[in-house]
């Protein structure tokens, strides 16, 4: 017998209408936050960044591919990983379809990681992904956008600048205790210290009159809205249901049947 409150259809409808008002208010607040994001000042980028893509060497300007806007997902996949971060992979599982829609609405979406292009492409084939993915291993791109930290930086002060605050050298942004980093590292075929040198994020850029500007970046829980599976779970009867801790993995590693 369930311990969850039950009621009549009319009682449910009354409660649902009350919730609808709260949902509408959240939607209005989200619209206002989007306007505030778009009102942020733009920062000109004069530094040259080099990437490797399936079409060859590329600059940041090349990633726009003729569009005026560029969205980059900073995918955790360091040079010493053998597979991409499971959390980043779960987010990226939703990229294929809407990357096409965005590309036809003046916006290019790219994943960018430090691993060599051959590793990225092999993992991309394994996961069946077709969205654009570039290697930034030969440039300062990940470091400059605060998603990669050298061993010296981690050891020098034991703290790094991530998500706009000074914080201890982090564990991955998941809701569990410290062994999560070890478990994710094993899934990626590396060790914990190596795994946590890369961190997730997203950044937005615009190009006007041949000048590129950085417009926005988000990290940690700021990526939740991009995590499509969580948006569905938040509407499921039991929500995210994570009392047992870490549950997700690369989607081809779930038991079959």
NORTA-V799546 format. One record per pair of residues at least 24 apart in sequence whose C-alpha atoms are under 6 Angstrom apart, sorted by the first residue. I is the first residue (numbers start at 1). J is the second residue. D is the distance in Angstrom with one decimal. If there is no record, write none. Layout:
BEGIN
[[I | J | D] [I | J | D]]
END
This chain:
BEGIN
[[42 | 213 | 5.6] [42 | 214 | 5.8] [42 | 215 | 4.9] [43 | 213 | 5.1] [43 | 214 | 5.1] [44 | 213 | 4.3] [45 | 212 | 5.7] [45 | 213 | 5.5] [49 | 139 | 5.7] [50 | 139 | 5.6] [51 | 135 | 5.5] [51 | 136 | 4.8] [52 | 134 | 5.6] [52 | 135 | 5.1] [53 | 134 | 4.9] [64 | 108 | 5.9] [67 | 106 | 4.8] [67 | 107 | 5.9] [68 | 206 | 5.7] [68 | 207 | 5.0] [69 | 107 | 4.7] [69 | 205 | 5.8] [69 | 206 | 4.5] [70 | 107 | 5.6] [70 | 108 | 4.8] [70 | 204 | 5.8] [70 | 205 | 5.1] [71 | 109 | 4.8] [71 | 203 | 5.9] [71 | 204 | 4.6] [72 | 109 | 5.9] [72 | 110 | 5.0] [72 | 111 | 5.6] [72 | 202 | 5.5] [72 | 203 | 5.2] [73 | 111 | 4.7] [73 | 202 | 4.4] [74 | 112 | 5.3] [74 | 200 | 5.4] [74 | 201 | 5.0] [74 | 202 | 5.4] [75 | 112 | 5.8] [75 | 113 | 5.3] [75 | 200 | 5.8] [76 | 198 | 5.6] [76 | 199 | 5.8] [76 | 200 | 5.8] [77 | 113 | 5.5] [77 | 115 | 5.7] [78 | 114 | 5.1] [78 | 115 | 4.8] [79 | 114 | 5.9] [79 | 115 | 3.9] [81 | 188 | 5.4] [81 | 189 | 5.7] [81 | 190 | 5.5] [82 | 188 | 5.4] [82 | 189 | 5.0] [83 | 188 | 4.6] [84 | 188 | 6.0] [86 | 249 | 5.3] [86 | 250 | 5.3] [91 | 227 | 4.8] [96 | 130 | 5.9] [96 | 131 | 5.3] [147 | 198 | 5.7] [147 | 199 | 4.7] [148 | 197 | 5.6] [148 | 198 | 4.5] [149 | 197 | 5.3] [163 | 219 | 5.4] [173 | 220 | 5.8] [176 | 245 | 5.4]]
END
